[in-house]
């Protein structure tokens, strides 16, 4: 693995190119939320909604048009308390805004279009096919399938050791009813559900457990709700643990990509974490042999960014500072959002759309690793850069990963001086070398990269803050 200082890395190790780009800033300023949070819904029928959540207050929608002009401010008729969970499901022309006050049966469902017109559909929860719905004190899983919104209710049956997922289609003006259900084998005492994704009428599940010999097992399951066919595959790692396994899906085929960090048991010293990767076909059989990427997160590296270029869904990002070497992600997901894996209603998380943008108390950041993989998941480019404060610094947790025109990008923030910052894009070129694109953004703004969203026209939008004010920046890549 080659090592570089940060400045040398961006001047020598990668190809820095001049990329034609158009930068736009919004006309109209919003006050920062202080101790609250914000969420961006970009490209809603051409409009961009910046939602501000203040403690014990009603959320406000700041509605920007296509030219980033602030047209109106809309206040939602619901108060967000500390124990309120918020879920937002975005479609092309509308989004659904769901709130639930934890440990109560109070559920609210709003439909909001690009122009900011709000319709309340909370009554859909009052007369469901299952009486448990309007009595439940746990939050619902909401997801989209095509152009439809679905509520997913999961139940566990101890006697048969199965988990059942009930799919309910939300149709305004019609009574709700169960559309389908899928059951999977699951032993709640000896297994853990790690990832559950509904993608194109198919339920995908990752779970971990142990076999009769005590070996750690990662199981992947697929159930098709249209024909009741099920597929499964298992992977064994001996004493090593599968940490935070996740799904990705092929955009041009029916392949499934799964990955997870594998590490020795707690208290066991000597071995470093490695990255487990498998690409499977529609029957969950291996397309290429399973790959173990050793030293995926080097001991001296604070963060590791890995790109699987072919049929890519974006960069994989890992951090030493995250729990269990977590594969953390920006707030914007281009792939299906995972459903809750919890059966405990008390575990519902309070709303929190921001990720940390710095390591608390970290005065001397460690190195950062960048790796490019080919279509057989083999390492072709590998670089480790210094990030020790003696040269330019990168904030490893302030980033966004996204795909534009089938090209994967990673956007990072460089701290040039105490007050001056720069944004750069990284992407692999045709020869699998990393190239950088310098974004000509104003260097005194603080950019909230975790809230970035792509929009039509080969562009993306990023919220920014300037002291106690905030707004939107749009970047269009024109070649």
CORSUL-V74721 format. One record per residue. N is the residue number from 0. RES is the residue in one small letter. D_CENTER is the distance of its C-alpha to the mean C-alpha in Angstrom with 1 decimal. Layout:
n=[N | N]
res=[RES | RES]
d_center=[D_CENTER | D_CENTER]
//
This chain:
n=[0 | 1 | 2 | 3 | 4 | 5 | 6 | 7 | 8 | 9 | 10 | 11 | 12 | 13 | 14 | 15 | 16 | 17 | 18 | 19 | 20 | 21 | 22 | 23 | 24 | 25 | 26 | 27 | 28 | 29 | 30 | 31 | 32 | 33 | 34 | 35 | 36 | 37 | 38 | 39 | 40 | 41 | 42 | 43 | 44 | 45 | 46 | 47 | 48 | 49 | 50 | 51 | 52 | 53 | 54 | 55 | 56 | 57 | 58 | 59 | 60 | 61 | 62 | 63 | 64 | 65 | 66 | 67 | 68 | 69 | 70 | 71 | 72 | 73 | 74 | 75 | 76 | 77 | 78 | 79 | 80 | 81 | 82 | 83 | 84 | 85 | 86 | 87 | 88 | 89 | 90 | 91 | 92 | 93 | 94 | 95 | 96 | 97 | 98 | 99 | 100 | 101 | 102 | 103 | 104 | 105 | 106 | 107 | 108 | 109 | 110 | 111 | 112 | 113 | 114 | 115 | 116 | 117 | 118 | 119 | 120 | 121 | 122 | 123 | 124 | 125 | 126 | 127 | 128 | 129 | 130 | 131 | 132 | 133 | 134 | 135 | 136 | 137 | 138 | 139 | 140 | 141 | 142 | 143 | 144 | 145 | 146 | 147 | 148 | 149 | 150 | 151 | 152 | 153 | 154 | 155 | 156 | 157 | 158 | 159 | 160 | 161 | 162 | 163 | 164 | 165 | 166 | 167 | 168 | 169 | 170 | 171 | 172 | 173 | 174 | 175 | 176 | 177 | 178 | 179 | 180 | 181 | 182 | 183 | 184 | 185 | 186 | 187 | 188 | 189 | 190 | 191 | 192 | 193 | 194 | 195 | 196 | 197 | 198 | 199 | 200 | 201 | 202 | 203 | 204 | 205 | 206 | 207 | 208 | 209 | 210 | 211 | 212 | 213 | 214 | 215 | 216 | 217 | 218 | 219 | 220 | 221 | 222 | 223 | 224 | 225 | 226 | 227 | 228 | 229 | 230 | 231 | 232 | 233 | 234 | 235 | 236 | 237 | 238 | 239 | 240 | 241 | 242 | 243 | 244 | 245 | 246 | 247 | 248 | 249 | 250 | 251 | 252 | 253 | 254 | 255 | 256 | 257 | 258 | 259 | 260 | 261 | 262 | 263 | 264 | 265 | 266 | 267 | 268 | 269 | 270 | 271 | 272 | 273 | 274 | 275 | 276 | 277 | 278 | 279 | 280 | 281 | 282 | 283 | 284 | 285 | 286 | 287 | 288 | 289 | 290 | 291 | 292 | 293 | 294 | 295 | 296 | 297 | 298 | 299 | 300 | 301 | 302 | 303 | 304 | 305 | 306 | 307 | 308 | 309 | 310 | 311 | 312 | 313 | 314 | 315 | 316 | 317 | 318 | 319 | 320 | 321 | 322 | 323 | 324 | 325 | 326 | 327 | 328 | 329 | 330 | 331 | 332 | 333 | 334 | 335 | 336 | 337 | 338 | 339 | 340 | 341 | 342 | 343 | 344 | 345 | 346 | 347 | 348 | 349 | 350 | 351 | 352 | 353 | 354 | 355 | 356 | 357 | 358 | 359 | 360 | 361 | 362 | 363 | 364 | 365 | 366 | 367 | 368 | 369 | 370 | 371 | 372 | 373 | 374 | 375 | 376 | 377 | 378 | 379 | 380 | 381 | 382 | 383 | 384 | 385 | 386 | 387 | 388 | 389 | 390 | 391 | 392 | 393 | 394 | 395 | 396 | 397 | 398 | 399 | 400 | 401 | 402 | 403 | 404 | 405 | 406 | 407 | 408 | 409 | 410 | 411 | 412 | 413 | 414 | 415 | 416 | 417 | 418 | 419 | 420 | 421 | 422 | 423 | 424 | 425 | 426 | 427 | 428 | 429 | 430 | 431 | 432 | 433 | 434 | 435 | 436 | 437 | 438 | 439 | 440 | 441 | 442 | 443 | 444 | 445 | 446 | 447 | 448 | 449 | 450 | 451 | 452 | 453 | 454 | 455 | 456 | 457 | 458 | 459 | 460 | 461 | 462 | 463 | 464 | 465 | 466 | 467 | 468 | 469 | 470 | 471 | 472 | 473 | 474 | 475 | 476 | 477 | 478]
res=[x | x | x | x | x | x | x | x | x | x | x | x | x | x | x | x | x | x | x | x | x | x | x | x | x | x | x | x | x | x | x | x | x | x | x | x | x | x | x | x | x | x | x | x | x | x | x | x | x | x | x | x | x | x | x | x | x | x | x | x | x | x | x | x | x | x | x | x | x | x | x | x | x | x | x | x | x | x | x | x | x | x | x | x | x | x | x | x | x | x | x | x | x | x | x | x | x | x | x | x | x | x | x | x | x | x | x | x | x | x | x | x | x | x | x | x | x | x | x | x | x | x | x | x | x | x | x | x | x | x | x | x | x | x | x | x | x | x | x | x | x | x | x | x | x | x | x | x | x | x | x | x | x | x | x | x | x | x | x | x | x | x | x | x | x | x | x | x | x | x | x | x | x | x | x | x | x | x | x | x | x | x | x | x | x | x | x | x | x | x | x | x | x | x | x | x | x | x | x | x | x | x | x | x | x | x | x | x | x | x | x | x | x | x | x | x | x | x | x | x | x | x | x | x | x | x | x | x | x | x | x | x | x | x | x | x | x | x | x | x | x | x | x | x | x | x | x | x | x | x | x | x | x | x | x | x | x | x | x | x | x | x | x | x | x | x | x | x | x | x | x | x | x | x | x | x | x | x | x | x | x | x | x | x | x | x | x | x | x | x | x | x | x | x | x | x | x | x | x | x | x | x | x | x | x | x | x | x | x | x | x | x | x | x | x | x | x | x | x | x | x | x | x | x | x | x | x | x | x | x | x | x | x | x | x | x | x | x | x | x | x | x | x | x | x | x | x | x | x | x | x | x | x | x | x | x | x | x | x | x | x | x | x | x | x | x | x | x | x | x | x | x | x | x | x | x | x | x | x | x | x | x | x | x | x | x | x | x | x | x | x | x | x | x | x | x | x | x | x | x | x | x | x | x | x | x | x | x | x | x | x | x | x | x | x | x | x | x | x | x | x | x | x | x | x | x | x | x | x | x | x | x | x | x | x | x | x | x | x | x | x | x | x | x | x | x | x | x | x | x | x | x | x | x | x | x | x | x | x | x | x | x | x | x | x | x | x | x | x | x | x | x | x | x | x | x | x | x | x]
d_center=[28.5 | 29.6 | 29.4 | 29.6 | 29.8 | 26.9 | 29.4 | 30.9 | 27.6 | 26.8 | 30.4 | 31.3 | 28.6 | 26.6 | 28.1 | 27.7 | 28.2 | 29.1 | 26.9 | 28.2 | 26.0 | 26.5 | 25.3 | 25.6 | 25.4 | 25.6 | 29.0 | 28.7 | 27.3 | 25.5 | 26.1 | 23.4 | 22.4 | 24.0 | 22.8 | 20.6 | 17.1 | 16.1 | 13.6 | 13.9 | 14.4 | 15.7 | 18.0 | 19.1 | 22.3 | 22.7 | 22.2 | 19.6 | 19.1 | 18.4 | 18.5 | 20.0 | 20.2 | 23.2 | 24.4 | 26.7 | 26.7 | 25.8 | 22.7 | 23.7 | 22.4 | 23.4 | 23.9 | 24.1 | 25.7 | 25.2 | 27.3 | 25.1 | 28.1 | 27.5 | 29.3 | 29.0 | 27.7 | 27.1 | 27.1 | 25.6 | 28.1 | 26.2 | 26.0 | 23.0 | 24.3 | 23.0 | 22.7 | 21.0 | 17.6 | 15.9 | 13.7 | 13.4 | 13.2 | 13.8 | 16.3 | 18.3 | 21.1 | 20.1 | 17.5 | 18.1 | 18.2 | 18.6 | 20.0 | 21.5 | 23.8 | 23.4 | 26.5 | 27.9 | 28.1 | 27.2 | 24.6 | 24.1 | 22.6 | 22.9 | 22.6 | 22.4 | 23.2 | 23.0 | 26.4 | 25.4 | 27.5 | 26.5 | 27.7 | 27.5 | 27.0 | 27.0 | 30.2 | 28.4 | 27.7 | 31.4 | 33.0 | 30.8 | 32.2 | 31.4 | 32.9 | 30.3 | 27.8 | 29.7 | 30.6 | 27.3 | 26.1 | 22.6 | 19.6 | 18.9 | 15.9 | 15.4 | 14.0 | 15.3 | 17.5 | 18.8 | 20.3 | 20.7 | 19.1 | 19.4 | 19.7 | 19.3 | 21.7 | 21.8 | 25.1 | 26.5 | 30.1 | 31.7 | 34.8 | 33.2 | 30.2 | 27.8 | 24.7 | 25.0 | 22.4 | 24.0 | 22.6 | 24.0 | 23.9 | 24.0 | 26.8 | 28.4 | 32.1 | 32.1 | 32.3 | 29.3 | 29.8 | 28.2 | 27.3 | 26.7 | 25.9 | 24.8 | 25.9 | 24.9 | 26.8 | 25.4 | 27.4 | 25.9 | 28.3 | 27.6 | 24.1 | 20.6 | 17.9 | 14.7 | 12.4 | 13.5 | 12.4 | 14.7 | 15.1 | 18.3 | 20.4 | 19.6 | 18.2 | 16.6 | 16.9 | 16.6 | 19.1 | 21.1 | 24.7 | 28.1 | 30.9 | 34.6 | 35.1 | 32.3 | 30.0 | 26.3 | 24.8 | 21.4 | 21.8 | 19.9 | 21.1 | 21.0 | 22.9 | 23.9 | 24.8 | 27.1 | 29.5 | 28.8 | 28.4 | 26.5 | 25.6 | 24.8 | 24.7 | 24.9 | 24.5 | 26.6 | 26.3 | 29.4 | 29.1 | 25.7 | 22.7 | 19.5 | 16.7 | 13.1 | 13.4 | 10.6 | 11.1 | 11.0 | 13.6 | 16.3 | 16.7 | 20.5 | 21.4 | 20.7 | 19.6 | 16.9 | 15.5 | 14.8 | 14.6 | 15.1 | 17.0 | 20.6 | 22.8 | 26.2 | 26.9 | 26.9 | 30.1 | 30.6 | 31.1 | 31.6 | 28.7 | 25.5 | 22.0 | 21.5 | 18.7 | 19.3 | 18.4 | 19.8 | 19.8 | 21.4 | 23.2 | 23.3 | 25.6 | 23.3 | 25.9 | 25.1 | 25.3 | 25.7 | 26.6 | 24.1 | 23.3 | 23.2 | 22.3 | 24.4 | 23.8 | 20.2 | 19.8 | 23.3 | 25.0 | 25.7 | 22.1 | 19.9 | 16.8 | 16.4 | 14.7 | 15.3 | 15.3 | 16.5 | 18.2 | 19.6 | 17.7 | 14.6 | 11.0 | 10.5 | 11.0 | 10.5 | 10.7 | 12.8 | 14.9 | 18.2 | 17.6 | 14.8 | 16.0 | 17.0 | 15.7 | 12.1 | 9.6 | 7.5 | 4.6 | 5.4 | 5.4 | 5.6 | 4.3 | 7.7 | 7.8 | 8.8 | 7.1 | 8.7 | 11.9 | 13.5 | 15.6 | 18.1 | 21.7 | 22.6 | 22.6 | 23.1 | 19.7 | 17.9 | 15.8 | 17.0 | 14.9 | 13.1 | 10.6 | 11.5 | 10.7 | 14.0 | 15.4 | 18.2 | 19.7 | 22.2 | 25.6 | 24.6 | 27.6 | 27.6 | 24.2 | 24.2 | 23.7 | 20.6 | 20.4 | 19.5 | 19.9 | 20.2 | 20.8 | 22.9 | 22.8 | 24.4 | 21.7 | 24.4 | 24.1 | 25.7 | 24.8 | 24.4 | 24.7 | 24.7 | 25.3 | 27.0 | 25.4 | 28.2 | 29.1 | 32.1 | 30.4 | 27.6 | 24.5 | 20.8 | 18.5 | 16.1 | 13.4 | 13.7 | 11.8 | 9.6 | 9.1 | 10.1 | 12.9 | 16.2 | 19.1 | 17.7 | 17.7 | 14.7 | 14.6 | 13.6 | 14.7 | 16.2 | 18.6 | 22.1 | 24.4 | 27.7 | 29.8 | 29.4 | 28.9 | 28.0 | 24.6 | 23.5 | 20.5 | 20.3 | 18.5 | 18.6 | 18.8 | 20.9 | 24.1 | 26.3 | 27.9 | 24.6 | 25.4 | 22.9 | 23.9 | 23.0 | 23.2 | 24.2 | 23.0 | 26.0 | 24.5 | 26.6 | 26.6 | 27.2 | 24.1 | 21.1 | 18.0 | 14.8 | 12.5 | 9.3 | 10.3 | 11.2 | 11.4 | 13.5 | 16.7 | 19.7 | 22.2 | 20.2 | 18.9 | 16.1 | 16.4 | 15.7 | 17.2 | 19.7 | 22.1 | 25.7 | 27.5 | 27.2 | 26.2 | 23.1 | 22.5 | 20.6 | 20.9 | 20.7 | 20.9 | 22.4 | 22.9 | 26.3 | 27.1]
//
